[in-house]
């Protein structure tokens, strides 16, 4: 959640065009994160096995230093039940998930942690505190979310945005969504991203407003209102990710068929796309702050890795390790 050169992109791209084992791209992301200092991470309400095991394994790998926020008795019970060693980690005891969300945001404000990670509470509980106008973590830019997808049958790591926070974003919100995704991509060390602004078709038509937004976003990039990425749109999903589909449609651009960031028209489209990839293509999905309660331990490890790399880049103290 949230802004190098062409040959440097794809530093966590899988080896071979298709059919790679799950987690190949995530393993490279995790390996890079092990080369930077561990980031102190506030884990909110880790009261389920994967929600607790993921950050603890990330800690054991030297990627994060977790502070566990939630009902201490419940966290300890989950740890005992599943054989997770949490003895050396700090627990901040609060009575329930809503209190955990509020306390997590408060700890970030106090400088007790660099990163915030969702455990086993509902997204709206955490986001209510994050987005609060009085006590939240808002900046001048719109908050958005990025799914980092490892699709076994696709050679590229795919960033999908926004499929979790902004329901029907207007053009100004989409500009921030695009810039946030570009910033994440570049600051975790993946180079200059190819960004596809998705719609149902690849031509601009007044009958489909998302095509007009796509064209406007591309022009905004031309005018320097969006920086750091190569944009094209509108593009349909097929000609955004498949070069043959783009060739058949006669679309020639550096992005068509080779997109690495997919910007969806609205939350419904993005959520369905991400979940289709997860359940039909057996993809794994990671994300900063907002992980799914159904995420695997490895997905949560990858989420921690991406967040740690992003935090390291934001510190500005040292360059990211070479890919």
C-alpha positions as CSV (number, residue, x, y, z in Angstrom):
1,X,0.0,0.0,0.0
2,X,1.3,3.1,-0.6
3,X,6.5,7.1,-6.0
4,X,16.9,1.6,-13.8
5,X,16.9,0.7,-16.9
6,X,14.8,-1.5,-19.2
7,X,17.2,-4.4,-19.0
8,X,17.1,-4.4,-15.2
9,X,13.4,-5.1,-15.0
10,X,12.2,-8.5,-14.2
11,X,14.7,-9.1,-11.5
12,X,12.1,-11.4,-9.9
13,X,10.9,-12.8,-13.3
14,X,10.7,-16.5,-13.5
15,X,13.2,-18.6,-15.5
16,X,11.5,-19.8,-18.7
17,X,8.3,-18.6,-20.3
18,X,5.6,-20.7,-18.6
19,X,5.0,-23.5,-16.2
20,X,7.4,-22.5,-13.5
21,X,6.8,-23.9,-10.0
22,X,4.9,-21.7,-7.6
23,X,6.9,-19.2,-5.6
24,X,9.8,-18.9,-8.1
25,X,9.4,-15.2,-8.4
26,X,8.7,-14.8,-4.6
27,X,11.9,-16.7,-3.8
28,X,13.9,-14.0,-5.6
29,X,12.0,-11.2,-3.9
30,X,12.7,-12.8,-0.5
31,X,16.4,-13.4,-1.3
32,X,16.7,-9.6,-2.1
33,X,15.0,-8.7,1.1
34,X,17.5,-10.7,3.1
35,X,20.2,-8.4,1.9
36,X,18.8,-5.3,3.6
37,X,18.2,-4.4,7.3
38,X,15.2,-6.0,8.9
39,X,12.2,-3.6,9.2
40,X,10.3,-3.3,12.4
41,X,6.8,-4.4,11.6
42,X,3.6,-3.9,13.5
43,X,1.5,-7.0,12.9
44,X,-2.1,-6.3,13.7
45,X,-4.2,-9.1,15.3
46,X,-2.2,-12.2,14.2
47,X,-4.7,-14.6,15.8
48,X,-4.8,-17.4,13.2
49,X,-2.0,-19.8,12.1
50,X,-0.9,-18.3,8.8
51,X,-1.4,-14.7,10.1
52,X,1.1,-15.6,12.8
53,X,3.4,-18.0,11.1
54,X,4.1,-15.8,8.1
55,X,5.6,-12.8,10.0
56,X,7.4,-15.1,12.4
57,X,9.1,-17.0,9.5
58,X,9.9,-13.7,7.9
59,X,11.5,-12.7,11.2
60,X,13.5,-15.9,11.4
61,X,14.7,-15.2,7.8
62,X,15.9,-11.8,9.0
63,X,13.4,-9.8,6.9
64,X,11.4,-8.1,9.6
65,X,11.3,-7.6,13.4
66,X,7.6,-8.1,14.3
67,X,5.7,-6.5,17.1
68,X,2.5,-8.5,17.6
69,X,-0.5,-6.5,18.5
70,X,-3.7,-8.2,19.7
71,X,-5.1,-10.2,22.6
72,X,-2.0,-11.7,24.2
73,X,-3.7,-14.8,25.4
74,X,-5.2,-15.6,22.0
75,X,-1.9,-15.0,20.2
76,X,-0.1,-17.3,22.6
77,X,-2.7,-20.0,22.3
78,X,-2.4,-20.0,18.5
79,X,1.4,-20.2,18.8
80,X,1.2,-23.2,21.2
81,X,-1.4,-25.0,19.1
82,X,0.7,-24.8,16.0
83,X,4.2,-25.0,17.4
84,X,5.2,-21.4,16.6
85,X,8.0,-20.0,18.7
86,X,7.1,-16.4,19.7
87,X,9.1,-16.2,22.9
88,X,11.6,-13.6,21.7
89,X,9.0,-11.3,20.1
90,X,7.2,-8.4,21.7
91,X,3.4,-8.7,22.2
92,X,1.3,-5.6,22.8
93,X,-1.8,-6.8,24.6
94,X,-5.2,-5.3,23.5
95,X,-8.6,-6.8,24.0
96,X,-9.9,-7.2,20.4
97,X,-9.3,-6.6,16.7
98,X,-10.6,-3.1,16.6
99,X,-8.4,-2.1,19.5
100,X,-5.5,-3.8,17.7
101,X,-6.0,-1.8,14.6
102,X,-6.1,1.5,16.6
103,X,-3.0,0.5,18.6
104,X,-1.1,-0.5,15.5
105,X,-1.6,2.8,13.8
106,X,-0.7,4.6,17.1
107,X,2.6,2.7,17.2
108,X,3.4,3.7,13.7
109,X,2.8,7.4,14.7
110,X,5.0,6.9,17.7
111,X,7.9,5.7,15.5
112,X,7.8,2.2,17.1
113,X,7.6,0.5,13.7
114,X,8.2,1.3,10.0
115,X,5.6,-1.1,8.6
116,X,2.0,-2.1,9.3
117,X,0.8,-5.6,8.5
118,X,-2.7,-7.0,8.6
119,X,-3.2,-10.2,10.5
120,X,-6.5,-12.1,10.8
121,X,-8.9,-9.1,11.2
122,X,-11.2,-7.7,8.5
123,X,-9.8,-5.2,6.1
124,X,-12.4,-2.6,6.9
125,X,-11.4,-2.7,10.6
126,X,-7.8,-1.9,9.8
127,X,-8.5,0.6,7.0
128,X,-10.9,2.6,9.2
129,X,-8.0,3.4,11.5
130,X,-5.4,3.9,8.7
131,X,-7.7,6.2,6.7
132,X,-9.0,8.3,9.7
133,X,-8.7,12.0,9.0
134,X,-7.7,12.7,12.6
135,X,-5.5,9.8,13.7
136,X,-4.8,7.8,10.5
137,X,-1.8,7.5,8.2
138,X,-3.0,9.7,5.3
139,X,-0.7,11.7,3.1
140,X,-1.4,14.1,0.3
141,X,-1.7,11.2,-2.1
142,X,-4.6,8.8,-2.2
143,X,-4.1,5.5,-0.4
144,X,-4.2,2.5,-2.7
145,X,-3.3,-1.2,-2.7
146,X,-1.2,-3.4,-5.0
147,X,-1.5,-7.2,-5.3
148,X,1.9,-8.7,-6.2
149,X,1.0,-11.8,-8.1
150,X,3.2,-14.8,-8.8
151,X,1.3,-16.6,-11.6
152,X,3.0,-20.0,-12.3
153,X,2.0,-20.0,-16.0
154,X,3.2,-16.4,-16.7
155,X,6.8,-15.3,-17.0
156,X,6.3,-11.9,-15.3
157,X,5.5,-10.9,-11.8
158,X,2.2,-9.0,-12.1
159,X,1.2,-5.9,-10.0
160,X,-2.6,-5.5,-9.9
161,X,-4.1,-2.2,-8.6
162,X,-6.4,-1.2,-7.0
163,X,-8.4,-4.2,-6.1
164,X,-8.8,-3.6,-2.3
165,X,-9.4,0.0,-1.3
166,X,-10.8,2.4,-3.9
167,X,-14.2,1.2,-5.1
168,X,-14.9,3.5,-8.0
169,X,-11.9,5.8,-8.3
170,X,-12.2,9.0,-10.4
171,X,-9.4,10.2,-12.7
172,X,-7.5,12.1,-9.9
173,X,-7.6,9.0,-7.7
174,X,-6.5,6.8,-10.6
175,X,-3.5,9.1,-11.1
176,X,-2.4,8.5,-7.5
177,X,-3.1,4.7,-7.9
178,X,-0.9,4.5,-10.9
179,X,1.9,6.6,-9.3
180,X,1.8,4.5,-6.1
181,X,2.2,1.3,-8.1
182,X,5.1,2.7,-10.1
183,X,6.8,3.9,-6.9
184,X,6.4,0.5,-5.3
185,X,7.7,-1.3,-8.4
186,X,10.8,0.9,-8.7
187,X,11.6,1.1,-5.0
188,X,11.6,-2.6,-4.5
189,X,14.3,-2.7,-7.2
190,X,12.5,-3.9,-10.3
191,X,13.4,-1.1,-12.7
192,X,11.1,0.9,-14.9
193,X,7.7,-0.8,-15.1
194,X,5.4,-1.3,-18.2
195,X,2.0,-0.1,-17.1
196,X,-1.2,-1.2,-18.8
197,X,-4.4,0.8,-18.1
198,X,-7.1,-1.9,-18.5
199,X,-10.6,-1.7,-19.9
200,X,-12.8,-4.1,-21.8
201,X,-11.5,-2.8,-25.2
202,X,-8.3,-1.3,-26.5
203,X,-10.0,1.7,-28.3
204,X,-11.2,4.9,-26.8
205,X,-15.0,5.2,-26.7
206,X,-17.4,7.4,-24.8
207,X,-19.6,4.4,-24.2
208,X,-17.0,3.0,-21.8
209,X,-15.8,5.7,-19.5
210,X,-12.7,3.7,-18.3
211,X,-11.3,4.0,-21.8
212,X,-11.4,7.7,-21.6
213,X,-9.7,7.6,-18.2
214,X,-7.0,5.3,-19.7
215,X,-6.3,7.8,-22.5
216,X,-6.2,10.7,-20.0
217,X,-3.7,8.8,-17.7
218,X,-1.4,8.2,-20.7
219,X,-1.5,11.8,-21.6
220,X,-0.8,12.8,-18.0
221,X,2.3,10.6,-18.2
222,X,3.3,12.4,-21.4
223,X,3.0,15.7,-19.5
224,X,5.0,14.6,-16.4
225,X,2.0,14.3,-14.1
226,X,2.8,10.6,-13.7
227,X,6.5,9.6,-13.7
228,X,8.7,6.6,-13.5
229,X,6.8,4.2,-15.8
230,X,5.9,3.4,-19.4
231,X,2.1,3.7,-19.8
232,X,-0.3,2.5,-22.5
233,X,-4.1,2.2,-22.5
234,X,-6.8,1.5,-22.9
235,X,-5.7,-2.1,-23.2
236,X,-7.9,-5.2,-22.8
237,X,-6.4,-7.9,-20.5
238,X,-5.4,-10.2,-23.3
239,X,-3.4,-7.7,-25.3
240,X,-1.9,-6.3,-22.1
241,X,-0.2,-9.6,-21.1
242,X,0.0,-11.6,-24.3
243,X,2.2,-10.5,-27.2
244,X,0.4,-12.6,-29.8
245,X,-2.9,-11.1,-28.8
246,X,-1.4,-7.6,-29.1
247,X,0.0,-8.5,-32.5
248,X,-3.3,-9.8,-33.8
249,X,-5.0,-6.6,-32.7
250,X,-2.3,-4.5,-34.4
251,X,-1.2,-2.8,-31.2
252,X,2.4,-1.7,-31.2
253,X,3.9,-0.3,-28.0
254,X,6.5,-1.1,-25.4
255,X,3.7,-2.1,-23.0
256,X,1.2,-4.2,-25.1
257,X,1.7,-7.9,-24.4
258,X,4.4,-7.3,-21.9
259,X,2.7,-5.3,-19.0
260,X,4.0,-5.7,-15.5
261,X,1.5,-3.4,-13.8
262,X,-2.2,-3.8,-14.5
263,X,-4.3,-0.8,-13.5
264,X,-8.0,-1.9,-13.3
265,X,-11.0,0.3,-13.8
266,X,-12.5,-0.3,-10.4
267,X,-12.3,-2.5,-7.3
268,X,-14.8,-5.0,-8.5
269,X,-12.9,-5.7,-11.7
270,X,-9.5,-5.9,-9.9
271,X,-10.8,-8.1,-7.1
272,X,-12.3,-10.6,-9.6
273,X,-9.1,-10.5,-11.7
274,X,-6.8,-11.2,-8.7
275,X,-9.0,-13.9,-7.3
276,X,-9.4,-15.6,-10.7
277,X,-5.7,-15.8,-11.0
278,X,-5.4,-17.1,-7.5
279,X,-8.1,-19.8,-7.7
280,X,-8.0,-20.8,-11.4
281,X,-4.3,-20.2,-12.3
282,X,-3.0,-21.1,-8.8
283,X,-1.3,-17.8,-8.4
284,X,0.0,-16.5,-5.1
285,X,-0.7,-12.9,-4.1
286,X,1.3,-10.7,-1.8
287,X,0.7,-7.1,-0.8
288,X,2.0,-4.4,1.6
289,X,-0.2,-3.9,4.7
290,X,-3.3,-5.7,3.4
291,X,-2.8,-9.5,3.2
292,X,-5.8,-11.8,2.8
293,X,-6.8,-13.9,5.8
294,X,-6.7,-16.8,3.3
295,X,-3.1,-16.1,2.2
296,X,-0.4,-18.8,2.5
297,X,2.6,-18.5,4.7
298,X,4.8,-18.0,1.6
299,X,2.5,-15.2,0.4
300,X,2.9,-13.5,3.7
301,X,6.6,-13.9,3.6
302,X,6.7,-12.3,0.1
303,X,4.5,-9.5,1.5
304,X,7.1,-8.9,4.3
305,X,9.9,-9.0,1.7
306,X,8.3,-6.4,-0.6
307,X,7.5,-4.2,2.4
308,X,11.1,-4.5,3.8
309,X,12.6,-3.6,0.4
310,X,10.2,-0.6,0.0
311,X,11.0,0.6,3.6
312,X,14.7,0.3,2.9
313,X,14.4,2.4,-0.3
314,X,12.3,5.0,1.5
315,X,15.0,5.3,4.2
316,X,17.3,6.5,1.5
317,X,20.4,5.4,3.4
318,X,21.8,3.0,0.9
319,X,21.2,1.6,-2.6
320,X,19.2,-1.6,-3.0
321,X,21.4,-4.7,-3.5
322,X,22.1,-5.6,-7.1
323,X,19.7,-8.0,-8.8
